[in-house]
């Protein structure tokens, strides 16, 4: 896959995140390279998928 990005001005006033998954990336700004990887060595029958959990307000 090839992804071409044209950088222009970016202005972020406010960000509200109400929940995250177990593997997440949140990025505002520049990055030369992002490489994400995940491995799972647990048998599928032991995997428990639950609901999203909200972030604590603080």
mmJSON file of the N, C-alpha and C atoms, coordinates in Angstrom:
{"data_MODEL":{"atom_site":{
"group_PDB":["ATOM","ATOM","ATOM","ATOM","ATOM","ATOM","ATOM","ATOM","ATOM","ATOM","ATOM","ATOM","ATOM","ATOM","ATOM","ATOM","ATOM","ATOM","ATOM","ATOM","ATOM","ATOM","ATOM","ATOM","ATOM","ATOM","ATOM","ATOM","ATOM","ATOM","ATOM","ATOM","ATOM","ATOM","ATOM","ATOM","ATOM","ATOM","ATOM","ATOM","ATOM","ATOM","ATOM","ATOM","ATOM","ATOM","ATOM","ATOM","ATOM","ATOM","ATOM","ATOM","ATOM","ATOM","ATOM","ATOM","ATOM","ATOM","ATOM","ATOM","ATOM","ATOM","ATOM","ATOM","ATOM","ATOM","ATOM","ATOM","ATOM","ATOM","ATOM","ATOM","ATOM","ATOM","ATOM","ATOM","ATOM","ATOM","ATOM","ATOM","ATOM","ATOM","ATOM","ATOM","ATOM","ATOM","ATOM","ATOM","ATOM","ATOM","ATOM","ATOM","ATOM","ATOM","ATOM","ATOM","ATOM","ATOM","ATOM","ATOM","ATOM","ATOM","ATOM","ATOM","ATOM","ATOM","ATOM","ATOM","ATOM","ATOM","ATOM","ATOM","ATOM","ATOM","ATOM","ATOM","ATOM","ATOM","ATOM","ATOM","ATOM","ATOM","ATOM","ATOM","ATOM","ATOM","ATOM","ATOM","ATOM","ATOM","ATOM","ATOM","ATOM","ATOM","ATOM","ATOM","ATOM","ATOM","ATOM","ATOM","ATOM","ATOM","ATOM","ATOM","ATOM","ATOM","ATOM","ATOM","ATOM","ATOM","ATOM","ATOM","ATOM","ATOM","ATOM","ATOM","ATOM","ATOM","ATOM","ATOM","ATOM","ATOM","ATOM","ATOM","ATOM","ATOM","ATOM","ATOM","ATOM","ATOM","ATOM","ATOM","ATOM","ATOM"],
"id":[1,2,3,4,5,6,7,8,9,10,11,12,13,14,15,16,17,18,19,20,21,22,23,24,25,26,27,28,29,30,31,32,33,34,35,36,37,38,39,40,41,42,43,44,45,46,47,48,49,50,51,52,53,54,55,56,57,58,59,60,61,62,63,64,65,66,67,68,69,70,71,72,73,74,75,76,77,78,79,80,81,82,83,84,85,86,87,88,89,90,91,92,93,94,95,96,97,98,99,100,101,102,103,104,105,106,107,108,109,110,111,112,113,114,115,116,117,118,119,120,121,122,123,124,125,126,127,128,129,130,131,132,133,134,135,136,137,138,139,140,141,142,143,144,145,146,147,148,149,150,151,152,153,154,155,156,157,158,159,160,161,162,163,164,165,166,167,168,169,170,171,172,173,174],
"type_symbol":["N","C","C","N","C","C","N","C","C","N","C","C","N","C","C","N","C","C","N","C","C","N","C","C","N","C","C","N","C","C","N","C","C","N","C","C","N","C","C","N","C","C","N","C","C","N","C","C","N","C","C","N","C","C","N","C","C","N","C","C","N","C","C","N","C","C","N","C","C","N","C","C","N","C","C","N","C","C","N","C","C","N","C","C","N","C","C","N","C","C","N","C","C","N","C","C","N","C","C","N","C","C","N","C","C","N","C","C","N","C","C","N","C","C","N","C","C","N","C","C","N","C","C","N","C","C","N","C","C","N","C","C","N","C","C","N","C","C","N","C","C","N","C","C","N","C","C","N","C","C","N","C","C","N","C","C","N","C","C","N","C","C","N","C","C","N","C","C","N","C","C","N","C","C"],
"label_atom_id":["N","CA","C","N","CA","C","N","CA","C","N","CA","C","N","CA","C","N","CA","C","N","CA","C","N","CA","C","N","CA","C","N","CA","C","N","CA","C","N","CA","C","N","CA","C","N","CA","C","N","CA","C","N","CA","C","N","CA","C","N","CA","C","N","CA","C","N","CA","C","N","CA","C","N","CA","C","N","CA","C","N","CA","C","N","CA","C","N","CA","C","N","CA","C","N","CA","C","N","CA","C","N","CA","C","N","CA","C","N","CA","C","N","CA","C","N","CA","C","N","CA","C","N","CA","C","N","CA","C","N","CA","C","N","CA","C","N","CA","C","N","CA","C","N","CA","C","N","CA","C","N","CA","C","N","CA","C","N","CA","C","N","CA","C","N","CA","C","N","CA","C","N","CA","C","N","CA","C","N","CA","C","N","CA","C","N","CA","C","N","CA","C","N","CA","C","N","CA","C","N","CA","C"],
"label_alt_id":[null,null,null,null,null,null,null,null,null,null,null,null,null,null,null,null,null,null,null,null,null,null,null,null,null,null,null,null,null,null,null,null,null,null,null,null,null,null,null,null,null,null,null,null,null,null,null,null,null,null,null,null,null,null,null,null,null,null,null,null,null,null,null,null,null,null,null,null,null,null,null,null,null,null,null,null,null,null,null,null,null,null,null,null,null,null,null,null,null,null,null,null,null,null,null,null,null,null,null,null,null,null,null,null,null,null,null,null,null,null,null,null,null,null,null,null,null,null,null,null,null,null,null,null,null,null,null,null,null,null,null,null,null,null,null,null,null,null,null,null,null,null,null,null,null,null,null,null,null,null,null,null,null,null,null,null,null,null,null,null,null,null,null,null,null,null,null,null,null,null,null,null,null,null],
"label_comp_id":["UNK","UNK","UNK","UNK","UNK","UNK","UNK","UNK","UNK","UNK","UNK","UNK","UNK","UNK","UNK","UNK","UNK","UNK","UNK","UNK","UNK","UNK","UNK","UNK","UNK","UNK","UNK","UNK","UNK","UNK","UNK","UNK","UNK","UNK","UNK","UNK","UNK","UNK","UNK","UNK","UNK","UNK","UNK","UNK","UNK","UNK","UNK","UNK","UNK","UNK","UNK","UNK","UNK","UNK","UNK","UNK","UNK","UNK","UNK","UNK","UNK","UNK","UNK","UNK","UNK","UNK","UNK","UNK","UNK","UNK","UNK","UNK","UNK","UNK","UNK","UNK","UNK","UNK","UNK","UNK","UNK","UNK","UNK","UNK","UNK","UNK","UNK","UNK","UNK","UNK","UNK","UNK","UNK","UNK","UNK","UNK","UNK","UNK","UNK","UNK","UNK","UNK","UNK","UNK","UNK","UNK","UNK","UNK","UNK","UNK","UNK","UNK","UNK","UNK","UNK","UNK","UNK","UNK","UNK","UNK","UNK","UNK","UNK","UNK","UNK","UNK","UNK","UNK","UNK","UNK","UNK","UNK","UNK","UNK","UNK","UNK","UNK","UNK","UNK","UNK","UNK","UNK","UNK","UNK","UNK","UNK","UNK","UNK","UNK","UNK","UNK","UNK","UNK","UNK","UNK","UNK","UNK","UNK","UNK","UNK","UNK","UNK","UNK","UNK","UNK","UNK","UNK","UNK","UNK","UNK","UNK","UNK","UNK","UNK"],
"label_asym_id":["A","A","A","A","A","A","A","A","A","A","A","A","A","A","A","A","A","A","A","A","A","A","A","A","A","A","A","A","A","A","A","A","A","A","A","A","A","A","A","A","A","A","A","A","A","A","A","A","A","A","A","A","A","A","A","A","A","A","A","A","A","A","A","A","A","A","A","A","A","A","A","A","A","A","A","A","A","A","A","A","A","A","A","A","A","A","A","A","A","A","A","A","A","A","A","A","A","A","A","A","A","A","A","A","A","A","A","A","A","A","A","A","A","A","A","A","A","A","A","A","A","A","A","A","A","A","A","A","A","A","A","A","A","A","A","A","A","A","A","A","A","A","A","A","A","A","A","A","A","A","A","A","A","A","A","A","A","A","A","A","A","A","A","A","A","A","A","A","A","A","A","A","A","A"],
"label_entity_id":["1","1","1","1","1","1","1","1","1","1","1","1","1","1","1","1","1","1","1","1","1","1","1","1","1","1","1","1","1","1","1","1","1","1","1","1","1","1","1","1","1","1","1","1","1","1","1","1","1","1","1","1","1","1","1","1","1","1","1","1","1","1","1","1","1","1","1","1","1","1","1","1","1","1","1","1","1","1","1","1","1","1","1","1","1","1","1","1","1","1","1","1","1","1","1","1","1","1","1","1","1","1","1","1","1","1","1","1","1","1","1","1","1","1","1","1","1","1","1","1","1","1","1","1","1","1","1","1","1","1","1","1","1","1","1","1","1","1","1","1","1","1","1","1","1","1","1","1","1","1","1","1","1","1","1","1","1","1","1","1","1","1","1","1","1","1","1","1","1","1","1","1","1","1"],
"label_seq_id":[1,1,1,2,2,2,3,3,3,4,4,4,5,5,5,6,6,6,7,7,7,8,8,8,9,9,9,10,10,10,11,11,11,12,12,12,13,13,13,14,14,14,15,15,15,16,16,16,17,17,17,18,18,18,19,19,19,20,20,20,21,21,21,22,22,22,23,23,23,24,24,24,25,25,25,26,26,26,27,27,27,28,28,28,29,29,29,30,30,30,31,31,31,32,32,32,33,33,33,34,34,34,35,35,35,36,36,36,37,37,37,38,38,38,39,39,39,40,40,40,41,41,41,42,42,42,43,43,43,44,44,44,45,45,45,46,46,46,47,47,47,48,48,48,49,49,49,50,50,50,51,51,51,52,52,52,53,53,53,54,54,54,55,55,55,56,56,56,57,57,57,58,58,58],
"pdbx_PDB_ins_code":[null,null,null,null,null,null,null,null,null,null,null,null,null,null,null,null,null,null,null,null,null,null,null,null,null,null,null,null,null,null,null,null,null,null,null,null,null,null,null,null,null,null,null,null,null,null,null,null,null,null,null,null,null,null,null,null,null,null,null,null,null,null,null,null,null,null,null,null,null,null,null,null,null,null,null,null,null,null,null,null,null,null,null,null,null,null,null,null,null,null,null,null,null,null,null,null,null,null,null,null,null,null,null,null,null,null,null,null,null,null,null,null,null,null,null,null,null,null,null,null,null,null,null,null,null,null,null,null,null,null,null,null,null,null,null,null,null,null,null,null,null,null,null,null,null,null,null,null,null,null,null,null,null,null,null,null,null,null,null,null,null,null,null,null,null,null,null,null,null,null,null,null,null,null],
"Cartn_x":[0.843,0.0,0.894,0.559,1.289,0.338,0.765,-0.051,0.726,0.195,0.825,0.072,0.817,0.218,0.776,-0.097,0.311,0.037,1.107,0.953,0.54,-0.477,-0.94,-1.13,-1.537,-1.716,-2.81,-2.574,-3.516,-3.747,-5.0,-5.356,-6.405,-6.065,-6.984,-7.392,-8.678,-9.168,-9.433,-10.095,-10.46,-10.607,-10.218,-10.364,-11.072,-12.122,-12.839,-12.819,-12.189,-12.128,-12.949,-13.947,-14.819,-14.46,-13.61,-13.195,-12.12,-11.371,-10.319,-10.423,-9.85,-9.785,-8.501,-8.305,-7.109,-5.845,-5.938,-4.776,-5.153,-4.605,-5.038,-3.86,-4.073,-3.113,-3.893,-3.515,-4.111,-2.965,-2.978,-1.852,-2.371,-1.847,-2.07,-0.691,-0.384,0.919,1.645,2.956,3.776,4.404,4.599,5.342,6.017,7.308,8.013,7.605,7.433,7.113,6.333,5.292,4.529,4.442,4.872,4.796,4.132,3.002,2.26,2.272,2.408,2.401,1.724,1.139,0.473,0.621,0.888,0.936,0.041,-0.487,-1.412,-1.072,-0.545,-0.146,-1.12,-2.28,-3.291,-4.24,-4.636,-5.586,-6.909,-7.536,-8.765,-9.876,-9.947,-11.04,-10.91,-9.733,-9.57,-9.762,-10.005,-10.191,-11.576,-11.618,-12.884,-12.985,-13.984,-14.194,-15.349,-15.047,-16.055,-16.415,-17.276,-17.691,-16.563,-16.68,-15.725,-15.877,-14.781,-14.817,-14.576,-15.413,-15.207,-13.989,-13.361,-12.242,-12.77,-12.001,-12.408,-12.355,-13.345,-13.353,-12.467,-11.644,-10.761,-10.327],
"Cartn_y":[-1.165,0.0,1.235,2.213,3.477,4.587,5.404,6.504,7.794,8.72,10.025,11.062,11.835,12.837,14.203,15.194,16.574,17.33,17.785,18.496,19.932,20.33,21.714,22.141,23.377,23.882,23.105,22.828,22.081,22.842,23.068,23.752,22.902,22.412,21.579,22.372,22.646,23.42,22.571,21.449,20.602,19.166,18.23,16.814,16.164,15.414,14.696,13.214,12.425,10.981,10.338,9.565,8.956,7.514,6.892,5.524,5.106,4.095,3.561,2.046,1.46,0.007,-0.469,-1.77,-2.305,-1.973,-1.678,-1.314,-0.077,1.073,2.333,3.236,4.111,5.157,6.437,7.493,8.81,9.772,10.426,11.27,12.547,13.663,14.951,15.523,15.803,16.371,15.536,15.747,15.095,13.81,12.888,11.66,11.217,10.953,10.47,9.046,8.243,6.836,6.297,5.53,4.853,3.392,2.543,1.098,0.455,-0.177,-0.827,-2.336,-3.071,-4.53,-5.107,-6.262,-6.917,-8.422,-9.066,-10.529,-11.023,-12.187,-12.755,-14.222,-14.624,-16.013,-16.796,-16.217,-16.881,-17.66,-18.874,-19.619,-18.858,-18.944,-18.187,-18.463,-19.67,-19.989,-19.257,-18.693,-17.954,-16.449,-16.013,-14.594,-14.154,-13.105,-12.541,-11.135,-10.899,-9.569,-8.92,-7.83,-7.146,-5.81,-5.074,-3.745,-2.741,-1.615,-0.524,0.061,0.497,1.133,2.619,3.443,4.899,5.331,6.417,6.994,7.716,7.692,8.393,9.893,10.595,12.057,12.623,13.583,14.132,15.509],
"Cartn_z":[0.0,0.0,0.0,-0.784,-0.806,-0.412,0.531,1.032,0.854,0.082,-0.125,0.683,1.462,2.34,1.983,1.862,1.642,2.937,3.6,4.869,4.626,5.319,5.305,6.751,6.955,8.306,9.031,10.303,11.116,12.411,12.74,13.982,14.698,15.866,16.645,17.868,17.996,19.122,20.349,20.168,21.302,20.821,21.651,21.355,22.527,22.259,23.314,22.963,23.804,23.607,24.71,24.344,25.343,25.65,24.851,25.126,24.152,24.525,23.67,23.628,22.593,22.513,23.166,23.211,23.87,23.103,21.84,21.042,20.238,20.632,20.033,19.712,18.744,18.421,18.181,18.864,18.666,18.419,17.273,16.886,16.253,16.731,16.076,15.819,14.586,14.265,13.24,13.18,12.174,12.7,11.797,12.1,10.809,10.881,9.697,9.357,10.378,10.149,11.337,11.069,12.11,11.721,12.61,12.36,13.56,13.336,14.4,14.172,15.246,15.149,16.379,16.216,17.331,17.19,18.294,18.305,19.43,19.234,20.213,20.36,21.516,21.697,22.575,22.852,23.664,22.754,23.148,22.312,22.15,20.977,20.724,21.734,22.279,23.212,24.55,24.848,26.101,25.912,24.706,24.42,24.868,25.664,26.124,25.554,24.743,24.154,24.883,25.566,26.354,25.753,26.44,25.945,26.122,25.404,25.573,26.957,27.544,28.854,28.683,29.29,29.175,29.965,29.513,30.252,31.483,32.568,33.787,33.562,34.052,33.935,35.04,34.65,35.684,35.439],
"occupancy":[1.0,1.0,1.0,1.0,1.0,1.0,1.0,1.0,1.0,1.0,1.0,1.0,1.0,1.0,1.0,1.0,1.0,1.0,1.0,1.0,1.0,1.0,1.0,1.0,1.0,1.0,1.0,1.0,1.0,1.0,1.0,1.0,1.0,1.0,1.0,1.0,1.0,1.0,1.0,1.0,1.0,1.0,1.0,1.0,1.0,1.0,1.0,1.0,1.0,1.0,1.0,1.0,1.0,1.0,1.0,1.0,1.0,1.0,1.0,1.0,1.0,1.0,1.0,1.0,1.0,1.0,1.0,1.0,1.0,1.0,1.0,1.0,1.0,1.0,1.0,1.0,1.0,1.0,1.0,1.0,1.0,1.0,1.0,1.0,1.0,1.0,1.0,1.0,1.0,1.0,1.0,1.0,1.0,1.0,1.0,1.0,1.0,1.0,1.0,1.0,1.0,1.0,1.0,1.0,1.0,1.0,1.0,1.0,1.0,1.0,1.0,1.0,1.0,1.0,1.0,1.0,1.0,1.0,1.0,1.0,1.0,1.0,1.0,1.0,1.0,1.0,1.0,1.0,1.0,1.0,1.0,1.0,1.0,1.0,1.0,1.0,1.0,1.0,1.0,1.0,1.0,1.0,1.0,1.0,1.0,1.0,1.0,1.0,1.0,1.0,1.0,1.0,1.0,1.0,1.0,1.0,1.0,1.0,1.0,1.0,1.0,1.0,1.0,1.0,1.0,1.0,1.0,1.0,1.0,1.0,1.0,1.0,1.0,1.0],
"B_iso_or_equiv":[0.0,0.0,0.0,0.0,0.0,0.0,0.0,0.0,0.0,0.0,0.0,0.0,0.0,0.0,0.0,0.0,0.0,0.0,0.0,0.0,0.0,0.0,0.0,0.0,0.0,0.0,0.0,0.0,0.0,0.0,0.0,0.0,0.0,0.0,0.0,0.0,0.0,0.0,0.0,0.0,0.0,0.0,0.0,0.0,0.0,0.0,0.0,0.0,0.0,0.0,0.0,0.0,0.0,0.0,0.0,0.0,0.0,0.0,0.0,0.0,0.0,0.0,0.0,0.0,0.0,0.0,0.0,0.0,0.0,0.0,0.0,0.0,0.0,0.0,0.0,0.0,0.0,0.0,0.0,0.0,0.0,0.0,0.0,0.0,0.0,0.0,0.0,0.0,0.0,0.0,0.0,0.0,0.0,0.0,0.0,0.0,0.0,0.0,0.0,0.0,0.0,0.0,0.0,0.0,0.0,0.0,0.0,0.0,0.0,0.0,0.0,0.0,0.0,0.0,0.0,0.0,0.0,0.0,0.0,0.0,0.0,0.0,0.0,0.0,0.0,0.0,0.0,0.0,0.0,0.0,0.0,0.0,0.0,0.0,0.0,0.0,0.0,0.0,0.0,0.0,0.0,0.0,0.0,0.0,0.0,0.0,0.0,0.0,0.0,0.0,0.0,0.0,0.0,0.0,0.0,0.0,0.0,0.0,0.0,0.0,0.0,0.0,0.0,0.0,0.0,0.0,0.0,0.0,0.0,0.0,0.0,0.0,0.0,0.0],
"pdbx_formal_charge":[null,null,null,null,null,null,null,null,null,null,null,null,null,null,null,null,null,null,null,null,null,null,null,null,null,null,null,null,null,null,null,null,null,null,null,null,null,null,null,null,null,null,null,null,null,null,null,null,null,null,null,null,null,null,null,null,null,null,null,null,null,null,null,null,null,null,null,null,null,null,null,null,null,null,null,null,null,null,null,null,null,null,null,null,null,null,null,null,null,null,null,null,null,null,null,null,null,null,null,null,null,null,null,null,null,null,null,null,null,null,null,null,null,null,null,null,null,null,null,null,null,null,null,null,null,null,null,null,null,null,null,null,null,null,null,null,null,null,null,null,null,null,null,null,null,null,null,null,null,null,null,null,null,null,null,null,null,null,null,null,null,null,null,null,null,null,null,null,null,null,null,null,null,null],
"auth_seq_id":[1,1,1,2,2,2,3,3,3,4,4,4,5,5,5,6,6,6,7,7,7,8,8,8,9,9,9,10,10,10,11,11,11,12,12,12,13,13,13,14,14,14,15,15,15,16,16,16,17,17,17,18,18,18,19,19,19,20,20,20,21,21,21,22,22,22,23,23,23,24,24,24,25,25,25,26,26,26,27,27,27,28,28,28,29,29,29,30,30,30,31,31,31,32,32,32,33,33,33,34,34,34,35,35,35,36,36,36,37,37,37,38,38,38,39,39,39,40,40,40,41,41,41,42,42,42,43,43,43,44,44,44,45,45,45,46,46,46,47,47,47,48,48,48,49,49,49,50,50,50,51,51,51,52,52,52,53,53,53,54,54,54,55,55,55,56,56,56,57,57,57,58,58,58],
"auth_comp_id":["UNK","UNK","UNK","UNK","UNK","UNK","UNK","UNK","UNK","UNK","UNK","UNK","UNK","UNK","UNK","UNK","UNK","UNK","UNK","UNK","UNK","UNK","UNK","UNK","UNK","UNK","UNK","UNK","UNK","UNK","UNK","UNK","UNK","UNK","UNK","UNK","UNK","UNK","UNK","UNK","UNK","UNK","UNK","UNK","UNK","UNK","UNK","UNK","UNK","UNK","UNK","UNK","UNK","UNK","UNK","UNK","UNK","UNK","UNK","UNK","UNK","UNK","UNK","UNK","UNK","UNK","UNK","UNK","UNK","UNK","UNK","UNK","UNK","UNK","UNK","UNK","UNK","UNK","UNK","UNK","UNK","UNK","UNK","UNK","UNK","UNK","UNK","UNK","UNK","UNK","UNK","UNK","UNK","UNK","UNK","UNK","UNK","UNK","UNK","UNK","UNK","UNK","UNK","UNK","UNK","UNK","UNK","UNK","UNK","UNK","UNK","UNK","UNK","UNK","UNK","UNK","UNK","UNK","UNK","UNK","UNK","UNK","UNK","UNK","UNK","UNK","UNK","UNK","UNK","UNK","UNK","UNK","UNK","UNK","UNK","UNK","UNK","UNK","UNK","UNK","UNK","UNK","UNK","UNK","UNK","UNK","UNK","UNK","UNK","UNK","UNK","UNK","UNK","UNK","UNK","UNK","UNK","UNK","UNK","UNK","UNK","UNK","UNK","UNK","UNK","UNK","UNK","UNK","UNK","UNK","UNK","UNK","UNK","UNK"],
"auth_asym_id":["A","A","A","A","A","A","A","A","A","A","A","A","A","A","A","A","A","A","A","A","A","A","A","A","A","A","A","A","A","A","A","A","A","A","A","A","A","A","A","A","A","A","A","A","A","A","A","A","A","A","A","A","A","A","A","A","A","A","A","A","A","A","A","A","A","A","A","A","A","A","A","A","A","A","A","A","A","A","A","A","A","A","A","A","A","A","A","A","A","A","A","A","A","A","A","A","A","A","A","A","A","A","A","A","A","A","A","A","A","A","A","A","A","A","A","A","A","A","A","A","A","A","A","A","A","A","A","A","A","A","A","A","A","A","A","A","A","A","A","A","A","A","A","A","A","A","A","A","A","A","A","A","A","A","A","A","A","A","A","A","A","A","A","A","A","A","A","A","A","A","A","A","A","A"],
"auth_atom_id":["N","CA","C","N","CA","C","N","CA","C","N","CA","C","N","CA","C","N","CA","C","N","CA","C","N","CA","C","N","CA","C","N","CA","C","N","CA","C","N","CA","C","N","CA","C","N","CA","C","N","CA","C","N","CA","C","N","CA","C","N","CA","C","N","CA","C","N","CA","C","N","CA","C","N","CA","C","N","CA","C","N","CA","C","N","CA","C","N","CA","C","N","CA","C","N","CA","C","N","CA","C","N","CA","C","N","CA","C","N","CA","C","N","CA","C","N","CA","C","N","CA","C","N","CA","C","N","CA","C","N","CA","C","N","CA","C","N","CA","C","N","CA","C","N","CA","C","N","CA","C","N","CA","C","N","CA","C","N","CA","C","N","CA","C","N","CA","C","N","CA","C","N","CA","C","N","CA","C","N","CA","C","N","CA","C","N","CA","C","N","CA","C","N","CA","C","N","CA","C","N","CA","C"],
"pdbx_PDB_model_num":[1,1,1,1,1,1,1,1,1,1,1,1,1,1,1,1,1,1,1,1,1,1,1,1,1,1,1,1,1,1,1,1,1,1,1,1,1,1,1,1,1,1,1,1,1,1,1,1,1,1,1,1,1,1,1,1,1,1,1,1,1,1,1,1,1,1,1,1,1,1,1,1,1,1,1,1,1,1,1,1,1,1,1,1,1,1,1,1,1,1,1,1,1,1,1,1,1,1,1,1,1,1,1,1,1,1,1,1,1,1,1,1,1,1,1,1,1,1,1,1,1,1,1,1,1,1,1,1,1,1,1,1,1,1,1,1,1,1,1,1,1,1,1,1,1,1,1,1,1,1,1,1,1,1,1,1,1,1,1,1,1,1,1,1,1,1,1,1,1,1,1,1,1,1]
}}}
